[in-house]
Amino acid sequence: MNGLKQFIVALIFVISPATMAKDLMPETVSTSDGVVTAQFDLSHMGQDCGLLVKWGDGTEKKIRVGRDVNEKDFTITHSYLNGGGYIFEVKGSTIKKGLGTVFACQGKTYRQAICIGK
């Protein structure tokens, strides 16, 4: 019975929300002349993980946080070809890349409306 209690305590520790990400929200998002820049600090993740950034115009970027970029401070940019309204989205995504595969960053998907042009 003691072994079962230890297993349950270990399981609770592993899936505890304290080890989960808060949100996948950037620290800042700015727009200038059709270029959007998002700055992140995902150091609260505590491990390497994957993000999928959707710019709303059909283009996407996969990022291995902790491998492709430093989780403490990284910036991504995107240039829009046409004016209009777009939805900028950041969500966790498993990224398969041989031995460099990372599981999805855990946290709430971030979405923001972006207006380019007029």
C-alpha positions as CSV (number, residue, x, y, z in Angstrom):
1,M,0.0,0.0,0.0
2,N,2.9,2.4,0.8
3,G,4.2,1.9,-2.8
4,L,0.8,2.9,-4.2
5,K,0.9,6.1,-2.2
6,Q,4.4,6.9,-3.4
7,F,3.3,6.3,-7.0
8,I,0.3,8.6,-6.6
9,V,2.4,11.4,-5.1
10,A,4.9,11.0,-7.9
11,L,2.2,11.1,-10.5
12,I,0.7,14.2,-9.0
13,F,4.1,15.9,-9.1
14,V,4.7,15.0,-12.7
15,I,1.3,16.4,-13.9
16,S,1.2,19.3,-11.5
17,P,0.1,22.6,-13.0
18,A,3.2,24.2,-11.4
19,T,5.3,22.4,-14.1
20,M,2.9,23.4,-16.9
21,A,3.3,26.6,-18.9
22,K,1.1,29.6,-18.1
23,D,0.1,30.9,-21.5
24,L,2.0,30.9,-24.8
25,M,1.6,34.7,-24.9
26,P,4.4,36.9,-26.2
27,E,5.8,39.6,-23.9
28,T,5.2,42.2,-26.7
29,V,3.6,42.3,-30.2
30,S,4.3,45.3,-32.4
31,T,3.4,46.3,-35.9
32,S,5.3,48.7,-38.2
33,D,5.0,49.1,-41.9
34,G,3.4,45.7,-42.5
35,V,6.0,43.9,-40.3
36,V,4.8,42.2,-37.1
37,T,7.4,41.5,-34.3
38,A,6.7,39.3,-31.3
39,Q,9.1,39.0,-28.4
40,F,8.8,35.9,-26.1
41,D,10.1,34.8,-22.7
42,L,9.1,31.1,-22.3
43,S,11.7,30.3,-19.6
44,H,8.9,29.2,-17.3
45,M,8.6,26.1,-19.5
46,G,11.5,24.4,-17.9
47,Q,12.2,22.1,-20.9
48,D,12.6,22.2,-24.6
49,C,9.2,22.2,-26.5
50,G,7.6,23.1,-29.8
51,L,5.6,26.0,-31.0
52,L,3.6,26.6,-34.1
53,V,3.2,30.2,-35.1
54,K,0.4,31.0,-37.6
55,W,0.5,34.5,-39.1
56,G,-3.0,34.4,-40.5
57,D,-2.0,34.8,-44.1
58,G,-1.4,31.1,-44.7
59,T,2.3,31.1,-43.5
60,E,3.4,29.2,-40.5
61,K,6.7,28.8,-38.5
62,K,7.7,25.9,-36.3
63,I,10.0,26.8,-33.5
64,R,11.8,24.4,-31.1
65,V,12.1,26.4,-28.0
66,G,15.3,25.7,-26.2
67,R,16.9,24.3,-29.4
68,D,16.3,26.7,-32.3
69,V,15.9,29.7,-30.0
70,N,16.8,30.6,-26.4
71,E,13.6,30.2,-24.3
72,K,14.5,33.2,-22.1
73,D,14.4,35.8,-24.9
74,F,13.6,35.3,-28.5
75,T,12.0,37.4,-31.2
76,I,10.1,36.4,-34.4
77,T,9.1,38.6,-37.3
78,H,6.8,38.4,-40.3
79,S,6.2,40.7,-43.2
80,Y,2.7,40.8,-44.7
81,L,2.4,41.3,-48.5
82,N,-1.1,42.7,-48.4
83,G,-3.0,45.0,-46.0
84,G,-6.0,43.7,-44.1
85,G,-7.0,41.9,-41.0
86,Y,-5.2,38.8,-39.8
87,I,-5.2,36.5,-36.7
88,F,-1.8,35.9,-35.2
89,E,-1.8,32.5,-33.4
90,V,0.8,30.8,-31.2
91,K,0.1,27.2,-30.0
92,G,2.1,24.2,-28.8
93,S,3.0,21.7,-31.4
94,T,5.1,18.5,-31.4
95,I,8.0,19.0,-33.9
96,K,9.6,15.9,-35.3
97,K,13.2,16.3,-36.4
98,G,15.2,13.1,-35.8
99,L,16.9,13.1,-32.5
100,G,15.9,16.8,-32.1
101,T,12.2,16.0,-31.8
102,V,10.4,18.1,-29.1
103,F,6.9,17.7,-27.7
104,A,4.4,20.5,-27.8
105,C,4.8,23.4,-25.4
106,Q,2.0,23.2,-22.8
107,G,-0.2,26.2,-22.3
108,K,-3.2,28.1,-23.6
109,T,-3.2,29.0,-27.3
110,Y,-2.6,32.7,-27.9
111,R,-4.5,34.6,-30.5
112,Q,-4.4,38.3,-31.5
113,A,-6.1,40.2,-34.3
114,I,-3.6,42.1,-36.4
115,C,-4.5,45.0,-38.7
116,I,-2.1,45.8,-41.5
117,G,-2.4,48.9,-43.7
118,K,-5.2,51.4,-43.6
